[in-house]
Amino acid sequence: MKIKGIRWWMVGLMTVGLIINYLARNTLSVAAPTLMSDLSISTEQYSHIVVAWQVCYALMQPVAGYVIDAIGTKMGFAVFAIAWSVVCALAAFATGWQSLAVARGALGLTESAGFPGGVKAITEWFPAKERSVAIGWFNFGSSFGALLAPPLVVWAILHSGWQLAFLIVGAIGLIWSGLWLWLYKHPLDQRRLGDAERDYILAGQESHLKEGVQKKASWKRILKSRNFFAIASARMLSEPAWQTFNAWIPLYLMTERHMNIKEMALFAWLPFLAADIGCVLGGYLSPLFHRHFKVSLFTSRKLVMLLGCLCMIGPACIGLVDSAYTAIALLCVGGFAHQTLSGALFSIASDSFGKNDVATATGGGQMCGFIGAAAFTAVFGVLVTKVGYSPLFVVLAILDLMAAVIILSVARAIPQEPEPQAPGTAQPGQGSLLPV
C-alpha cells in the first residue's frame, strides 16, 4: 500500500531520533546540581565534563558525516544511535568527575552523527523548496529533547536518583534504533512511496543532487568551497550560544535566580519550547521570504539567519533585569533566535553540496561549531565565578552577529542547470508545503 506524503513521515522518524539524541545530552545539565553534590564536583570540574563532550563531539563530526556518506544513511545512523544509547546509560555508573567526563566524551563521539545523518536524509527525501521546512521540523527535535529533560530528570531524582534518568534515556534510544532499522529506506528503495511523489521529489532537487552526476565524497572538493568556510565560520561563532543554553541554564536559574529544583522543573524547559518554535517557524520563513520578497531561495536562507542573529540581542540584556521571570523570557528569545539561525545554516549546507558530500560537509561545519563551543565553555567555567553570567551573554550575542555578517558577505548560491519539463505538466503539491 502506498502512503501519501511519506516524506513527512520520514521527517517525523528522524525528528524522534534527534529528540532522543538531545535528551541524552541534556540529561546531564538538569541532573548537574544534584550529581555535583553527590559526587563532590566543583563548577570548574563540571565545565571540564562539558568540554569533554564538546571536544569529542566536535572532532567526530566530520568522521561521522564521512561514514554516513560512505555506508549510507540507514546503517550509518543506526550504528551511531545504538552506540549513543548504550553510552548514555553507562553514565549512571560514574563515581566522580573523571569517570563522568569519560562517559560524556564517549557520548560526544557517538552522538556526532545526529545532524550529518539528518541533513543527508532530508536532502535525499525533499525537493529544494521544501527542504528548509523539513529541516525546521527535524531541528525541532533538538530543542524538544532539551525541553523534555527537566521534567524527566527531576521525576527520576525525586523517585530514585539521577542515575535512573540516564538508564531510561538509554533504553528509549535502543527502542528507537530498532524502529529506524525497520522503517527507514532511501526514496528509490521505499516501496510505499508513490510514483507521483517520487517524481516530485526528484524533479525538485538541484542538478548537483541528481543521481547521474554524483562523485565519491571528497574533502578536497568540500574544502575548495567558499560556502563551506562561510558555514564553518558561522557555526564556530554561533554554536557557543546554544551549548551554553544546554549546559548552563539549570545552574544559572538555581545559582543566580535562586530557584529550587521544583521551580527549575517548571521553568527550565521554557527556553527550549521557544527554541522549538524557532525551529519550525524558521523553516517556514525561508519560503515566505522567497515568495513575498521576491528573492532567491538561497538569499531567503540568509535572511532567516540574519533575523535569528538579531534576536540574540534579547539574552544579551539579561543582566539588566531583576525579575527571574523576565530573565527566563529573555532566555526564551535566545532559544528562539539560535534555532532559527541554526536551521538556516543547515539549509544553506543542504543547498551547497552534492548528496555524497552533504553529510561530510555538515559534519565538518558542526566540528568547527563545537570547537568554538568547547573553547567558550572552558573560558565560561572559569570566568562565570569571577564576572558572572551577564557579560558572557553579551559576548554570545556579539559572536552571533559576526556570524551573520560572514554568511551575508561570503556564502553564494551554487549555479544550477535548468531542468527541462514537458509543457503543461505540474508536479503534485507544487506551490504548497503540505504533504502530497
Contacts in CASP RR format, 6 or more apart in sequence:
PFRMAT RR
TARGET T0000
AUTHOR 0000-0000-0000
METHOD contacts of the structure
MODEL  1
MKIKGIRWWMVGLMTVGLIINYLARNTLSVAAPTLMSDLSISTEQYSHIV
VAWQVCYALMQPVAGYVIDAIGTKMGFAVFAIAWSVVCALAAFATGWQSL
AVARGALGLTESAGFPGGVKAITEWFPAKERSVAIGWFNFGSSFGALLAP
PLVVWAILHSGWQLAFLIVGAIGLIWSGLWLWLYKHPLDQRRLGDAERDY
ILAGQESHLKEGVQKKASWKRILKSRNFFAIASARMLSEPAWQTFNAWIP
LYLMTERHMNIKEMALFAWLPFLAADIGCVLGGYLSPLFHRHFKVSLFTS
RKLVMLLGCLCMIGPACIGLVDSAYTAIALLCVGGFAHQTLSGALFSIAS
DSFGKNDVATATGGGQMCGFIGAAAFTAVFGVLVTKVGYSPLFVVLAILD
LMAAVIILSVARAIPQEPEPQAPGTAQPGQGSLLPV
1 192 0 8 1.000
2 192 0 8 1.000
2 193 0 8 1.000
2 194 0 8 1.000
3 9 0 8 1.000
3 192 0 8 1.000
3 193 0 8 1.000
3 194 0 8 1.000
4 194 0 8 1.000
4 197 0 8 1.000
4 435 0 8 1.000
4 436 0 8 1.000
5 197 0 8 1.000
5 435 0 8 1.000
5 436 0 8 1.000
6 190 0 8 1.000
6 192 0 8 1.000
6 193 0 8 1.000
6 194 0 8 1.000
6 197 0 8 1.000
7 125 0 8 1.000
7 126 0 8 1.000
7 134 0 8 1.000
7 187 0 8 1.000
7 193 0 8 1.000
7 197 0 8 1.000
7 201 0 8 1.000
7 435 0 8 1.000
8 134 0 8 1.000
8 435 0 8 1.000
10 121 0 8 1.000
10 125 0 8 1.000
10 184 0 8 1.000
11 122 0 8 1.000
11 125 0 8 1.000
11 134 0 8 1.000
11 137 0 8 1.000
11 138 0 8 1.000
12 137 0 8 1.000
12 138 0 8 1.000
13 179 0 8 1.000
13 180 0 8 1.000
13 183 0 8 1.000
13 184 0 8 1.000
14 118 0 8 1.000
14 121 0 8 1.000
14 122 0 8 1.000
14 138 0 8 1.000
15 137 0 8 1.000
15 138 0 8 1.000
15 140 0 8 1.000
15 141 0 8 1.000
15 144 0 8 1.000
16 141 0 8 1.000
16 176 0 8 1.000
17 81 0 8 1.000
17 114 0 8 1.000
17 141 0 8 1.000
17 173 0 8 1.000
17 176 0 8 1.000
17 180 0 8 1.000
18 114 0 8 1.000
18 115 0 8 1.000
18 118 0 8 1.000
18 138 0 8 1.000
18 139 0 8 1.000
18 141 0 8 1.000
18 142 0 8 1.000
18 145 0 8 1.000
19 141 0 8 1.000
19 142 0 8 1.000
19 144 0 8 1.000
19 145 0 8 1.000
19 148 0 8 1.000
20 81 0 8 1.000
20 85 0 8 1.000
20 145 0 8 1.000
20 169 0 8 1.000
20 172 0 8 1.000
20 173 0 8 1.000
20 176 0 8 1.000
21 81 0 8 1.000
21 84 0 8 1.000
21 111 0 8 1.000
21 114 0 8 1.000
21 142 0 8 1.000
22 141 0 8 1.000
22 142 0 8 1.000
22 143 0 8 1.000
22 144 0 8 1.000
22 145 0 8 1.000
22 146 0 8 1.000
22 149 0 8 1.000
22 246 0 8 1.000
23 145 0 8 1.000
23 146 0 8 1.000
23 148 0 8 1.000
23 149 0 8 1.000
23 152 0 8 1.000
23 169 0 8 1.000
23 172 0 8 1.000
24 84 0 8 1.000
24 85 0 8 1.000
24 88 0 8 1.000
24 107 0 8 1.000
24 111 0 8 1.000
24 169 0 8 1.000
24 170 0 8 1.000
24 173 0 8 1.000
25 53 0 8 1.000
25 107 0 8 1.000
25 108 0 8 1.000
25 111 0 8 1.000
25 246 0 8 1.000
26 145 0 8 1.000
26 146 0 8 1.000
26 149 0 8 1.000
26 246 0 8 1.000
27 88 0 8 1.000
27 91 0 8 1.000
27 149 0 8 1.000
27 152 0 8 1.000
27 153 0 8 1.000
27 165 0 8 1.000
27 166 0 8 1.000
27 169 0 8 1.000
28 35 0 8 1.000
28 49 0 8 1.000
28 50 0 8 1.000
28 53 0 8 1.000
28 91 0 8 1.000
28 104 0 8 1.000
28 247 0 8 1.000
29 149 0 8 1.000
29 246 0 8 1.000
29 247 0 8 1.000
29 248 0 8 1.000
29 249 0 8 1.000
29 250 0 8 1.000
29 251 0 8 1.000
30 149 0 8 1.000
30 150 0 8 1.000
30 153 0 8 1.000
30 154 0 8 1.000
30 165 0 8 1.000
30 250 0 8 1.000
30 264 0 8 1.000
30 268 0 8 1.000
31 153 0 8 1.000
31 157 0 8 1.000
31 162 0 8 1.000
31 165 0 8 1.000
31 166 0 8 1.000
32 46 0 8 1.000
32 250 0 8 1.000
32 251 0 8 1.000
33 250 0 8 1.000
33 251 0 8 1.000
33 254 0 8 1.000
33 261 0 8 1.000
34 157 0 8 1.000
34 161 0 8 1.000
34 162 0 8 1.000
34 261 0 8 1.000
35 41 0 8 1.000
35 94 0 8 1.000
35 100 0 8 1.000
35 162 0 8 1.000
36 42 0 8 1.000
36 43 0 8 1.000
36 46 0 8 1.000
38 162 0 8 1.000
39 94 0 8 1.000
39 95 0 8 1.000
39 96 0 8 1.000
39 97 0 8 1.000
39 100 0 8 1.000
40 96 0 8 1.000
41 49 0 8 1.000
41 96 0 8 1.000
41 97 0 8 1.000
41 100 0 8 1.000
43 251 0 8 1.000
43 381 0 8 1.000
43 384 0 8 1.000
43 385 0 8 1.000
44 381 0 8 1.000
44 382 0 8 1.000
44 385 0 8 1.000
45 97 0 8 1.000
46 97 0 8 1.000
46 251 0 8 1.000
46 381 0 8 1.000
47 377 0 8 1.000
47 378 0 8 1.000
47 380 0 8 1.000
47 381 0 8 1.000
47 382 0 8 1.000
48 97 0 8 1.000
48 101 0 8 1.000
49 97 0 8 1.000
49 100 0 8 1.000
49 101 0 8 1.000
49 104 0 8 1.000
50 104 0 8 1.000
50 243 0 8 1.000
50 247 0 8 1.000
50 377 0 8 1.000
51 374 0 8 1.000
51 377 0 8 1.000
51 378 0 8 1.000
52 101 0 8 1.000
52 102 0 8 1.000
52 104 0 8 1.000
52 105 0 8 1.000
53 104 0 8 1.000
53 105 0 8 1.000
53 107 0 8 1.000
53 108 0 8 1.000
54 108 0 8 1.000
54 243 0 8 1.000
54 370 0 8 1.000
54 373 0 8 1.000
54 374 0 8 1.000
54 377 0 8 1.000
55 105 0 8 1.000
55 370 0 8 1.000
55 371 0 8 1.000
55 374 0 8 1.000
56 105 0 8 1.000
56 106 0 8 1.000
56 107 0 8 1.000
56 108 0 8 1.000
56 109 0 8 1.000
56 112 0 8 1.000
57 105 0 8 1.000
57 108 0 8 1.000
57 109 0 8 1.000
57 111 0 8 1.000
57 112 0 8 1.000
57 366 0 8 1.000
57 370 0 8 1.000
58 366 0 8 1.000
58 367 0 8 1.000
58 368 0 8 1.000
58 369 0 8 1.000
58 370 0 8 1.000
58 371 0 8 1.000
58 372 0 8 1.000
58 373 0 8 1.000
58 374 0 8 1.000
59 367 0 8 1.000
60 108 0 8 1.000
60 109 0 8 1.000
60 110 0 8 1.000
60 112 0 8 1.000
60 367 0 8 1.000
61 112 0 8 1.000
61 115 0 8 1.000
61 116 0 8 1.000
61 363 0 8 1.000
61 364 0 8 1.000
61 365 0 8 1.000
61 366 0 8 1.000
61 367 0 8 1.000
61 370 0 8 1.000
62 219 0 8 1.000
62 360 0 8 1.000
62 363 0 8 1.000
62 364 0 8 1.000
62 365 0 8 1.000
62 367 0 8 1.000
63 112 0 8 1.000
64 80 0 8 1.000
64 112 0 8 1.000
64 113 0 8 1.000
64 114 0 8 1.000
64 116 0 8 1.000
64 117 0 8 1.000
64 359 0 8 1.000
64 363 0 8 1.000
65 112 0 8 1.000
65 113 0 8 1.000
65 116 0 8 1.000
65 117 0 8 1.000
65 120 0 8 1.000
65 359 0 8 1.000
65 360 0 8 1.000
65 362 0 8 1.000
65 363 0 8 1.000
65 364 0 8 1.000
66 217 0 8 1.000
66 219 0 8 1.000
66 359 0 8 1.000
66 360 0 8 1.000
67 76 0 8 1.000
67 79 0 8 1.000
67 113 0 8 1.000
68 76 0 8 1.000
68 77 0 8 1.000
68 113 0 8 1.000
68 116 0 8 1.000
68 117 0 8 1.000
68 120 0 8 1.000
68 359 0 8 1.000
69 120 0 8 1.000
69 217 0 8 1.000
69 356 0 8 1.000
69 357 0 8 1.000
69 358 0 8 1.000
69 359 0 8 1.000
69 360 0 8 1.000
70 217 0 8 1.000
73 117 0 8 1.000
73 118 0 8 1.000
73 120 0 8 1.000
73 121 0 8 1.000
73 124 0 8 1.000
73 184 0 8 1.000
73 186 0 8 1.000
73 359 0 8 1.000
74 180 0 8 1.000
74 181 0 8 1.000
74 184 0 8 1.000
74 185 0 8 1.000
74 186 0 8 1.000
76 113 0 8 1.000
76 117 0 8 1.000
77 113 0 8 1.000
77 114 0 8 1.000
77 117 0 8 1.000
77 118 0 8 1.000
77 121 0 8 1.000
77 180 0 8 1.000
77 184 0 8 1.000
78 177 0 8 1.000
78 178 0 8 1.000
78 180 0 8 1.000
78 181 0 8 1.000
79 113 0 8 1.000
80 110 0 8 1.000
80 111 0 8 1.000
80 112 0 8 1.000
80 113 0 8 1.000
80 114 0 8 1.000
81 113 0 8 1.000
81 173 0 8 1.000
81 176 0 8 1.000
81 177 0 8 1.000
81 180 0 8 1.000
82 174 0 8 1.000
82 177 0 8 1.000
83 109 0 8 1.000
83 110 0 8 1.000
84 107 0 8 1.000
84 108 0 8 1.000
84 110 0 8 1.000
84 111 0 8 1.000
84 173 0 8 1.000
85 169 0 8 1.000
85 170 0 8 1.000
85 171 0 8 1.000
85 172 0 8 1.000
85 173 0 8 1.000
85 174 0 8 1.000
85 176 0 8 1.000
85 177 0 8 1.000
86 170 0 8 1.000
86 174 0 8 1.000
87 103 0 8 1.000
87 106 0 8 1.000
87 107 0 8 1.000
87 110 0 8 1.000
88 107 0 8 1.000
88 166 0 8 1.000
88 169 0 8 1.000
88 170 0 8 1.000
88 173 0 8 1.000
89 166 0 8 1.000
89 167 0 8 1.000
89 169 0 8 1.000
89 170 0 8 1.000
89 171 0 8 1.000
90 103 0 8 1.000
90 106 0 8 1.000
90 166 0 8 1.000
91 100 0 8 1.000
91 103 0 8 1.000
91 104 0 8 1.000
91 107 0 8 1.000
91 166 0 8 1.000
92 163 0 8 1.000
92 164 0 8 1.000
92 166 0 8 1.000
92 167 0 8 1.000
93 99 0 8 1.000
93 103 0 8 1.000
93 163 0 8 1.000
94 100 0 8 1.000
94 103 0 8 1.000
112 363 0 8 1.000
112 366 0 8 1.000
115 346 0 8 1.000
115 362 0 8 1.000
115 363 0 8 1.000
115 366 0 8 1.000
116 359 0 8 1.000
116 360 0 8 1.000
116 362 0 8 1.000
116 363 0 8 1.000
116 366 0 8 1.000
117 359 0 8 1.000
117 362 0 8 1.000
118 138 0 8 1.000
119 135 0 8 1.000
119 138 0 8 1.000
119 346 0 8 1.000
119 349 0 8 1.000
119 350 0 8 1.000
119 358 0 8 1.000
119 359 0 8 1.000
119 362 0 8 1.000
120 355 0 8 1.000
120 358 0 8 1.000
120 359 0 8 1.000
120 362 0 8 1.000
121 184 0 8 1.000
122 131 0 8 1.000
122 134 0 8 1.000
122 135 0 8 1.000
122 138 0 8 1.000
122 350 0 8 1.000
123 131 0 8 1.000
123 209 0 8 1.000
123 350 0 8 1.000
123 354 0 8 1.000
123 355 0 8 1.000
123 358 0 8 1.000
124 186 0 8 1.000
124 187 0 8 1.000
124 355 0 8 1.000
125 134 0 8 1.000
125 187 0 8 1.000
125 201 0 8 1.000
126 134 0 8 1.000
126 201 0 8 1.000
127 200 0 8 1.000
127 201 0 8 1.000
127 203 0 8 1.000
127 204 0 8 1.000
127 205 0 8 1.000
128 204 0 8 1.000
128 205 0 8 1.000
128 206 0 8 1.000
128 297 0 8 1.000
128 351 0 8 1.000
129 204 0 8 1.000
129 287 0 8 1.000
129 290 0 8 1.000
129 297 0 8 1.000
129 431 0 8 1.000
129 433 0 8 1.000
130 287 0 8 1.000
130 433 0 8 1.000
131 347 0 8 1.000
131 350 0 8 1.000
131 351 0 8 1.000
132 282 0 8 1.000
132 283 0 8 1.000
132 284 0 8 1.000
132 286 0 8 1.000
132 287 0 8 1.000
132 297 0 8 1.000
132 300 0 8 1.000
132 301 0 8 1.000
132 304 0 8 1.000
132 343 0 8 1.000
132 344 0 8 1.000
132 347 0 8 1.000
133 283 0 8 1.000
133 284 0 8 1.000
133 286 0 8 1.000
133 287 0 8 1.000
133 433 0 8 1.000
135 283 0 8 1.000
135 343 0 8 1.000
135 346 0 8 1.000
135 347 0 8 1.000
135 350 0 8 1.000
136 279 0 8 1.000
136 280 0 8 1.000
136 282 0 8 1.000
136 283 0 8 1.000
136 343 0 8 1.000
136 346 0 8 1.000
137 279 0 8 1.000
137 280 0 8 1.000
137 283 0 8 1.000
139 279 0 8 1.000
139 339 0 8 1.000
139 342 0 8 1.000
139 343 0 8 1.000
139 346 0 8 1.000
140 276 0 8 1.000
140 279 0 8 1.000
140 280 0 8 1.000
141 276 0 8 1.000
141 279 0 8 1.000
142 275 0 8 1.000
142 279 0 8 1.000
142 339 0 8 1.000
142 342 0 8 1.000
143 272 0 8 1.000
143 273 0 8 1.000
143 275 0 8 1.000
143 276 0 8 1.000
143 278 0 8 1.000
143 279 0 8 1.000
143 335 0 8 1.000
143 339 0 8 1.000
144 272 0 8 1.000
144 276 0 8 1.000
145 272 0 8 1.000
146 245 0 8 1.000
146 246 0 8 1.000
146 269 0 8 1.000
146 272 0 8 1.000
146 275 0 8 1.000
147 269 0 8 1.000
147 272 0 8 1.000
147 273 0 8 1.000
147 275 0 8 1.000
147 276 0 8 1.000
148 269 0 8 1.000
149 269 0 8 1.000
150 250 0 8 1.000
150 264 0 8 1.000
150 265 0 8 1.000
150 268 0 8 1.000
150 269 0 8 1.000
151 265 0 8 1.000
151 269 0 8 1.000
152 165 0 8 1.000
152 168 0 8 1.000
152 169 0 8 1.000
153 162 0 8 1.000
153 165 0 8 1.000
154 261 0 8 1.000
154 262 0 8 1.000
154 264 0 8 1.000
154 265 0 8 1.000
156 162 0 8 1.000
156 163 0 8 1.000
156 164 0 8 1.000
156 165 0 8 1.000
156 168 0 8 1.000
157 165 0 8 1.000
157 261 0 8 1.000
185 191 0 8 1.000
187 193 0 8 1.000
187 198 0 8 1.000
187 201 0 8 1.000
187 202 0 8 1.000
188 198 0 8 1.000
196 428 0 8 1.000
196 436 0 8 1.000
197 428 0 8 1.000
197 436 0 8 1.000
199 427 0 8 1.000
200 427 0 8 1.000
200 428 0 8 1.000
200 429 0 8 1.000
200 430 0 8 1.000
200 436 0 8 1.000
202 210 0 8 1.000
203 419 0 8 1.000
203 421 0 8 1.000
203 427 0 8 1.000
204 419 0 8 1.000
204 427 0 8 1.000
206 351 0 8 1.000
206 414 0 8 1.000
206 416 0 8 1.000
207 213 0 8 1.000
207 416 0 8 1.000
207 417 0 8 1.000
207 419 0 8 1.000
208 353 0 8 1.000
208 354 0 8 1.000
208 414 0 8 1.000
208 416 0 8 1.000
209 354 0 8 1.000
209 355 0 8 1.000
214 354 0 8 1.000
214 355 0 8 1.000
214 356 0 8 1.000
215 221 0 8 1.000
215 356 0 8 1.000
216 356 0 8 1.000
217 356 0 8 1.000
217 357 0 8 1.000
217 360 0 8 1.000
218 357 0 8 1.000
219 360 0 8 1.000
221 357 0 8 1.000
222 228 0 8 1.000
222 353 0 8 1.000
222 357 0 8 1.000
222 360 0 8 1.000
222 361 0 8 1.000
222 364 0 8 1.000
225 352 0 8 1.000
225 353 0 8 1.000
225 361 0 8 1.000
226 410 0 8 1.000
226 411 0 8 1.000
226 412 0 8 1.000
227 348 0 8 1.000
227 349 0 8 1.000
227 352 0 8 1.000
227 353 0 8 1.000
227 410 0 8 1.000
227 411 0 8 1.000
227 412 0 8 1.000
227 414 0 8 1.000
228 352 0 8 1.000
228 353 0 8 1.000
228 361 0 8 1.000
228 364 0 8 1.000
228 365 0 8 1.000
229 410 0 8 1.000
230 348 0 8 1.000
230 406 0 8 1.000
230 407 0 8 1.000
230 410 0 8 1.000
230 411 0 8 1.000
231 345 0 8 1.000
231 348 0 8 1.000
231 349 0 8 1.000
231 352 0 8 1.000
231 361 0 8 1.000
231 365 0 8 1.000
231 407 0 8 1.000
231 411 0 8 1.000
232 364 0 8 1.000
232 365 0 8 1.000
232 367 0 8 1.000
232 368 0 8 1.000
232 369 0 8 1.000
233 368 0 8 1.000
233 403 0 8 1.000
233 406 0 8 1.000
233 410 0 8 1.000
234 305 0 8 1.000
234 345 0 8 1.000
234 403 0 8 1.000
234 404 0 8 1.000
234 406 0 8 1.000
234 407 0 8 1.000
235 345 0 8 1.000
235 365 0 8 1.000
235 366 0 8 1.000
235 368 0 8 1.000
235 369 0 8 1.000
235 403 0 8 1.000
236 368 0 8 1.000
236 369 0 8 1.000
236 371 0 8 1.000
236 372 0 8 1.000
237 372 0 8 1.000
237 399 0 8 1.000
237 400 0 8 1.000
237 402 0 8 1.000
237 403 0 8 1.000
237 406 0 8 1.000
238 309 0 8 1.000
238 338 0 8 1.000
238 341 0 8 1.000
238 342 0 8 1.000
238 345 0 8 1.000
238 369 0 8 1.000
238 399 0 8 1.000
238 400 0 8 1.000
238 403 0 8 1.000
239 366 0 8 1.000
239 369 0 8 1.000
239 370 0 8 1.000
239 372 0 8 1.000
239 373 0 8 1.000
240 369 0 8 1.000
240 372 0 8 1.000
240 373 0 8 1.000
240 375 0 8 1.000
240 376 0 8 1.000
240 377 0 8 1.000
240 396 0 8 1.000
240 399 0 8 1.000
241 312 0 8 1.000
241 315 0 8 1.000
241 334 0 8 1.000
241 337 0 8 1.000
241 338 0 8 1.000
241 396 0 8 1.000
241 397 0 8 1.000
241 399 0 8 1.000
241 400 0 8 1.000
242 335 0 8 1.000
242 338 0 8 1.000
242 339 0 8 1.000
242 342 0 8 1.000
242 373 0 8 1.000
243 370 0 8 1.000
243 373 0 8 1.000
243 376 0 8 1.000
243 377 0 8 1.000
244 373 0 8 1.000
244 376 0 8 1.000
244 377 0 8 1.000
244 380 0 8 1.000
244 392 0 8 1.000
244 396 0 8 1.000
245 271 0 8 1.000
245 272 0 8 1.000
245 275 0 8 1.000
245 331 0 8 1.000
245 334 0 8 1.000
245 335 0 8 1.000
245 338 0 8 1.000
247 377 0 8 1.000
248 380 0 8 1.000
248 384 0 8 1.000
248 389 0 8 1.000
249 268 0 8 1.000
249 271 0 8 1.000
249 331 0 8 1.000
250 264 0 8 1.000
250 268 0 8 1.000
252 389 0 8 1.000
253 259 0 8 1.000
253 263 0 8 1.000
253 264 0 8 1.000
253 267 0 8 1.000
253 268 0 8 1.000
253 324 0 8 1.000
253 328 0 8 1.000
254 260 0 8 1.000
254 261 0 8 1.000
254 264 0 8 1.000
256 388 0 8 1.000
256 389 0 8 1.000
257 324 0 8 1.000
257 327 0 8 1.000
258 324 0 8 1.000
259 267 0 8 1.000
259 324 0 8 1.000
267 325 0 8 1.000
267 328 0 8 1.000
270 328 0 8 1.000
270 331 0 8 1.000
270 332 0 8 1.000
271 328 0 8 1.000
271 331 0 8 1.000
271 332 0 8 1.000
271 334 0 8 1.000
271 335 0 8 1.000
272 335 0 8 1.000
273 332 0 8 1.000
274 332 0 8 1.000
274 333 0 8 1.000
274 334 0 8 1.000
274 335 0 8 1.000
274 336 0 8 1.000
275 334 0 8 1.000
275 335 0 8 1.000
275 336 0 8 1.000
275 338 0 8 1.000
275 339 0 8 1.000
276 339 0 8 1.000
277 336 0 8 1.000
278 335 0 8 1.000
278 336 0 8 1.000
278 337 0 8 1.000
278 339 0 8 1.000
278 340 0 8 1.000
279 339 0 8 1.000
279 340 0 8 1.000
279 342 0 8 1.000
279 343 0 8 1.000
281 336 0 8 1.000
281 340 0 8 1.000
282 304 0 8 1.000
282 339 0 8 1.000
282 340 0 8 1.000
282 343 0 8 1.000
282 344 0 8 1.000
283 304 0 8 1.000
283 343 0 8 1.000
283 344 0 8 1.000
283 347 0 8 1.000
284 433 0 8 1.000
285 300 0 8 1.000
285 303 0 8 1.000
285 304 0 8 1.000
285 307 0 8 1.000
285 340 0 8 1.000
286 297 0 8 1.000
286 300 0 8 1.000
286 301 0 8 1.000
286 303 0 8 1.000
286 304 0 8 1.000
286 344 0 8 1.000
286 347 0 8 1.000
287 297 0 8 1.000
287 300 0 8 1.000
287 433 0 8 1.000
288 300 0 8 1.000
289 295 0 8 1.000
289 299 0 8 1.000
289 300 0 8 1.000
289 303 0 8 1.000
289 304 0 8 1.000
290 296 0 8 1.000
290 297 0 8 1.000
290 299 0 8 1.000
290 300 0 8 1.000
293 300 0 8 1.000
293 303 0 8 1.000
295 303 0 8 1.000
296 413 0 8 1.000
297 351 0 8 1.000
298 348 0 8 1.000
298 351 0 8 1.000
298 411 0 8 1.000
298 412 0 8 1.000
298 413 0 8 1.000
299 413 0 8 1.000
301 344 0 8 1.000
301 347 0 8 1.000
301 348 0 8 1.000
301 351 0 8 1.000
302 344 0 8 1.000
302 348 0 8 1.000
302 407 0 8 1.000
302 408 0 8 1.000
302 411 0 8 1.000
304 340 0 8 1.000
304 341 0 8 1.000
304 343 0 8 1.000
304 344 0 8 1.000
304 347 0 8 1.000
305 341 0 8 1.000
305 344 0 8 1.000
305 345 0 8 1.000
305 348 0 8 1.000
305 403 0 8 1.000
305 404 0 8 1.000
305 407 0 8 1.000
305 408 0 8 1.000
306 404 0 8 1.000
306 407 0 8 1.000
306 408 0 8 1.000
307 340 0 8 1.000
307 341 0 8 1.000
308 336 0 8 1.000
308 337 0 8 1.000
308 338 0 8 1.000
308 340 0 8 1.000
308 341 0 8 1.000
308 344 0 8 1.000
308 400 0 8 1.000
308 404 0 8 1.000
309 337 0 8 1.000
309 341 0 8 1.000
309 400 0 8 1.000
309 401 0 8 1.000
309 403 0 8 1.000
309 404 0 8 1.000
310 337 0 8 1.000
310 401 0 8 1.000
310 404 0 8 1.000
311 333 0 8 1.000
311 334 0 8 1.000
311 336 0 8 1.000
311 337 0 8 1.000
311 340 0 8 1.000
312 334 0 8 1.000
312 337 0 8 1.000
312 338 0 8 1.000
312 396 0 8 1.000
312 397 0 8 1.000
312 400 0 8 1.000
312 401 0 8 1.000
313 397 0 8 1.000
314 330 0 8 1.000
314 333 0 8 1.000
314 334 0 8 1.000
314 337 0 8 1.000
314 397 0 8 1.000
315 330 0 8 1.000
315 331 0 8 1.000
315 333 0 8 1.000
315 334 0 8 1.000
315 335 0 8 1.000
315 337 0 8 1.000
315 393 0 8 1.000
315 396 0 8 1.000
315 397 0 8 1.000
316 393 0 8 1.000
316 394 0 8 1.000
316 396 0 8 1.000
316 397 0 8 1.000
316 398 0 8 1.000
317 330 0 8 1.000
318 327 0 8 1.000
318 330 0 8 1.000
318 331 0 8 1.000
318 389 0 8 1.000
318 390 0 8 1.000
318 393 0 8 1.000
319 327 0 8 1.000
319 389 0 8 1.000
319 390 0 8 1.000
319 393 0 8 1.000
321 327 0 8 1.000
321 330 0 8 1.000
337 400 0 8 1.000
338 400 0 8 1.000
341 400 0 8 1.000
341 403 0 8 1.000
341 404 0 8 1.000
345 407 0 8 1.000
346 362 0 8 1.000
348 407 0 8 1.000
348 411 0 8 1.000
349 358 0 8 1.000
349 361 0 8 1.000
349 362 0 8 1.000
349 365 0 8 1.000
350 358 0 8 1.000
350 362 0 8 1.000
351 413 0 8 1.000
351 414 0 8 1.000
352 361 0 8 1.000
352 411 0 8 1.000
352 414 0 8 1.000
353 360 0 8 1.000
353 361 0 8 1.000
376 396 0 8 1.000
380 392 0 8 1.000
383 391 0 8 1.000
383 392 0 8 1.000
384 392 0 8 1.000
428 436 0 8 1.000
429 436 0 8 1.000
END
